[in-house]
Amino acid sequence: MTNAWNETTGLKELEDSAPLLGDLPGLRLRLQESGYLFFRGLFEPEALLRIREDMLRTANKHGILKEGKELMDAIYAGGEIPTSYKFEASLLYRDMLEQERFNAFGSHPLLALLLGGLLNGPIREHRRRIARITFPGSFGNTTPIHQDHYYIRGAMDTYTCWIPCGDCPAELGGLAVLEGSHKLGFLPHVPMSGTGGRGIEETEAIRDGKWLSTDYRLGDLLLFHGLTLHKALHNITPDKLRLSLEYRLQRSGDPIDDASLRSHYTADSIG
C-alpha cells in the first residue's frame, strides 16, 4: 500500500501476523488486543484459483462477464448493476453457493488448526458461507460499518475468515477493520444503504480510530472477532469484479444460531 494511498484514505496498513505462526500465545494476545489477525500468504494459491475459476465460469454462464476477455480477469460485461439483495436472491448467487470446492475450503486444515489453537479446543464451521462478487462502481452496495455478530448472533466469540479470491488491491474494494473495536461491545445497528441493509453510525471516535487495510493478495487471510467493526471499500475500478470468500468458525460447544446451520440467503438466513 503506497504512502499516497494512505494519505488519501486515512487507512493504515494491517499488521502481518504470519511471523507469529509458531507463537500461539503471541497470536492469542494480538487477537485479544487488536480484534483481528492478518496473515500474508497463508494459503497456497492453487486451491483458491480453482474456486475463482468455478465462480467466474458460473458468472459467465449468467452473462455478467465481458465477451472476448480472459475468464480469470473477471471483467464485468456492464449494464445495470443489481442491488445486493437482488444479486443475493439470484440464480447466479445460489449456483455459486452450491460449488463443491468453495464449500470444502471452509474446512481447510489450516483454518481448523489455526482456530483450534486460538480457541483452545475443537471448533465448528458455520454452514452459512459467502462467495461474494462486488461490482465496479456499485457504491450503493458497499457494505457499511458493522459487526458481524448483528447478523450471526449465537456466540460472541465467532470469527470471520475473509479471504480474497484473487489479488485485491485497494481500488478493487477489500475490507477495512477498526483496530481494537471489539472492546466497544455490541453496538446498535440502524437501517443504512449497502449490503446487509444496516450499519453502525459513524461517531467521531469511530471515524478517527485506527482503520486498517492493505493491498490484499491471493493466499491472504483476514480473521476478526464477531464484534470487530469493519467495512468494505468501494470498488473504484472501471470494469473489474472483486471476488472474496467468507467462512465463520466458533468453539464447537458454544451457542449457534439456527440460521448459521443453513446456506446463506435462504428465507430464514439472510445476512
C-alpha atoms as one frame of an Amber mdcrd trajectory, in Angstrom:
protein
   0.000   0.000   0.000   1.521   3.316  -1.066   2.023   6.313   1.198  -0.103
   8.382  -1.190  -2.972   5.918  -0.822  -2.636   6.035   2.968  -2.749   9.808
   2.960  -5.806   9.881   0.690  -7.898   7.340   2.572  -6.636   7.732   6.133
  -6.176   3.962   6.375  -3.127   2.322   7.887  -1.536  -0.987   6.974  -2.738
  -4.237   8.532  -0.071  -5.863  10.690   1.050  -9.205   9.299   0.726 -11.951
  11.912   2.438 -14.615   9.782   5.738 -14.221  11.720   3.840 -15.299  14.876
   2.558 -18.595  13.449   4.935 -20.505  15.726   3.913 -18.444  18.767   0.368
 -19.354  19.792   0.372 -17.201  22.983   1.572 -14.263  20.885  -1.226 -14.774
  18.371  -3.831 -15.005  21.124  -2.550 -11.801  22.719  -2.578  -9.900  19.431
  -6.112 -11.110  18.675  -7.243 -10.165  22.175  -5.794  -6.660  21.835  -6.489
  -5.875  18.171  -9.634  -7.860  17.419  -8.140  -9.199  14.193  -5.271 -11.229
  12.745  -3.941 -10.809   9.215  -1.794 -13.442   7.534   0.035 -12.646   4.323
   0.309 -15.659   2.022  -1.130 -18.231   4.425  -2.756 -20.373   1.724  -1.275
 -21.928  -1.383  -2.828 -20.087  -4.356  -3.805 -23.138  -6.431  -6.931 -24.126
  -4.479  -8.165 -20.529  -4.421  -7.540 -20.150  -8.151  -9.730 -23.198  -8.775
 -12.505 -21.667  -6.664 -12.099 -18.381  -8.552 -12.399 -20.245 -11.841 -15.551
 -22.017 -10.625 -17.098 -18.709  -9.587 -16.232 -16.988 -12.856 -17.429 -19.867
 -15.037 -20.734 -19.679 -13.206 -20.823 -15.891 -13.622 -20.079 -16.287 -17.320
 -22.997 -18.690 -17.748 -25.252 -15.988 -16.317 -23.900 -13.347 -18.714 -22.130
 -10.924 -16.402 -18.609 -11.282 -17.865 -17.470  -9.349 -20.915 -17.099 -11.414
 -24.050 -13.637 -11.720 -25.556 -11.800 -11.181 -22.261  -9.806 -13.713 -20.257
 -12.095 -15.512 -17.826  -9.783 -15.116 -14.830  -9.510 -11.335 -15.342 -13.141
 -11.013 -14.148 -14.112  -8.149 -16.463 -17.714  -7.052 -15.986 -19.973  -7.028
 -19.056 -21.526  -3.753 -17.968 -25.142  -2.758 -17.748 -27.358  -2.129 -14.760
 -25.722  -3.211 -11.510 -28.065  -5.286  -9.334 -28.685  -4.236  -5.758 -27.048
  -6.503  -3.185 -30.415  -8.032  -2.250 -31.328  -8.690  -5.886 -27.942 -10.281
  -6.545 -28.036 -12.495  -3.451 -31.516 -13.703  -4.403 -30.400 -14.503  -7.952
 -29.899 -17.903  -9.535 -26.256 -16.963 -10.152 -25.580 -16.477  -6.456 -27.387
 -19.638  -5.454 -25.396 -21.566  -8.076 -22.151 -20.237  -6.604 -23.146 -21.263
  -3.091 -23.514 -24.868  -4.228 -19.999 -25.170  -5.664 -18.138 -28.065  -4.132
 -14.674 -26.523  -3.897 -15.986 -23.294  -2.397 -17.827 -25.198   0.329 -14.944
 -27.571   1.023 -12.497 -24.716   1.614 -14.310 -23.803   4.832 -12.888 -26.955
   6.409  -9.348 -26.261   5.187  -6.844 -27.859   7.619  -5.067 -24.543   8.160
  -8.287 -22.880   9.308  -9.124 -25.747  11.635  -5.598 -25.791  13.067  -5.402
 -22.025  13.496  -8.832 -21.533  15.066  -8.494 -24.657  17.176  -5.282 -23.269
  18.625  -6.629 -19.766  19.145  -9.813 -21.015  20.816  -8.056 -23.793  22.699
 -10.318 -26.622  21.645 -12.487 -28.167  18.935 -14.069 -25.721  16.508 -17.213
 -25.709  14.403 -17.596 -24.126  10.998 -20.860 -22.446  10.030 -22.798 -23.695
   7.017 -23.685 -20.104   6.083 -20.702 -19.458   3.806 -20.481 -16.470   1.486
 -18.999 -16.280  -2.019 -19.175 -12.576  -2.764 -18.904 -10.648  -6.011 -18.507
  -6.874  -5.780 -19.356  -4.951  -8.938 -17.297  -1.982 -10.214 -18.798   1.369
  -9.306 -21.531  -0.216  -7.174 -21.061   2.303  -4.371 -24.656   1.994  -3.210
 -23.990  -1.657  -2.403 -20.764  -1.109  -0.464 -21.070  -2.739   2.955 -21.218
  -0.073   5.703 -19.544  -0.204   9.114 -20.973  -3.084  11.112 -20.268  -6.000
  13.435 -20.839  -9.498  12.129 -22.485 -10.509  15.400 -25.519  -8.453  14.401
 -26.174 -10.941  11.596 -24.608 -14.108  13.018 -25.981 -13.978  16.591 -25.132
 -17.089  18.599 -21.757 -16.944  20.354 -19.994 -13.582  20.631 -16.680 -15.384
  20.091 -17.410 -16.257  16.485 -14.689 -15.415  13.981 -14.982 -14.399  10.359
 -12.319 -15.597   7.935 -12.313 -13.220   4.952 -10.275 -14.459   2.002  -9.704
 -12.576  -1.272 -10.299 -14.913  -4.203  -7.693 -13.208  -6.356  -5.314 -10.303
  -5.874  -7.291  -7.417  -4.396  -5.545  -4.031  -4.457  -7.267  -1.264  -2.538
  -9.038   0.152  -5.589 -10.832  -3.177  -6.079 -12.540  -2.750  -2.714 -11.273
  -5.058   0.028 -12.093  -4.853   3.734 -11.007  -2.395   6.414 -11.144  -3.131
  10.158 -11.083  -0.770  13.144  -8.296  -1.933  15.436  -9.401  -2.765  18.976
 -13.062  -2.003  18.247 -14.291  -5.360  19.610 -13.731  -3.834  23.059 -16.588
  -1.374  22.420 -19.137  -4.145  22.959 -22.188  -4.824  20.834 -23.321  -1.550
  19.234 -26.722  -0.509  17.835 -27.242  -1.089  14.105 -29.593   1.177  12.175
 -31.075   0.995   8.648 -28.425   2.028   6.142 -27.747   1.675   2.428 -25.356
  -1.022   1.312 -25.057  -4.781   1.577 -26.807  -6.061   4.698 -29.089  -3.057
   4.916 -27.898  -1.978   8.369 -24.797  -0.425   9.841 -23.310   1.483  12.754
 -23.491   5.262  12.767 -20.069   6.844  12.431 -19.264   8.736  15.621 -16.175
  10.899  15.899 -14.384   8.161  17.857 -15.165   5.589  15.163 -14.239   7.927
  12.329 -10.941   8.932  13.928  -9.993   5.438  15.095  -7.216   3.349  13.598
  -8.737   1.898  10.443  -6.589  -0.709   8.717  -6.496  -2.323   5.303  -3.990
  -3.416   2.673  -3.482  -4.378  -0.939  -4.636  -7.963  -0.464  -3.037 -10.798
  -2.427  -4.203 -14.254  -3.359  -3.495 -16.519  -0.365  -4.049 -13.876   2.338
  -6.370 -14.330   5.320  -8.070 -11.641   7.405  -9.576 -13.092  10.591 -11.594
 -10.987  13.029 -13.891 -11.234  16.052 -17.667 -11.005  15.730 -17.657  -7.607
  17.479 -14.822  -6.051  15.447 -16.057  -3.071  13.441 -15.310  -3.408   9.744
 -16.498  -2.155   6.381 -15.943  -2.730   2.688 -14.064  -0.294   0.493 -15.538
   0.927  -2.795 -14.653  -0.945  -5.961 -13.473   2.076  -7.939 -12.108   0.131
 -10.908 -13.820   0.820 -14.241 -14.703  -2.784 -15.085 -13.318  -5.432 -12.685
 -15.279  -7.702 -10.361 -13.934  -8.336  -6.859 -14.298 -11.922  -5.650 -13.993
 -12.915  -1.997 -14.915 -15.752   0.347 -16.208 -15.699   3.915 -16.209 -18.563
   6.394 -17.121 -18.376  10.087 -15.907 -20.569  12.908 -16.504 -20.841  16.654
 -15.928 -23.187  19.584 -17.884 -26.356  18.969 -19.658 -26.213  22.345 -20.757
 -22.551  22.154 -24.291 -21.467  21.167 -25.001 -21.201  17.444 -27.927 -19.550
  15.715 -30.093 -21.870  13.628 -29.615 -19.693  10.529 -25.872 -20.380  10.625
 -26.631 -24.052  10.041 -28.153 -23.275   6.624 -26.916 -21.867   3.357 -26.542
 -18.091   3.025 -29.583 -16.214   1.782 -32.269 -18.779   2.340 -35.573 -17.334
   3.500 -34.512 -17.504   7.158 -30.751 -16.947   6.980 -30.359 -13.529   5.391
 -27.274 -11.500   6.380
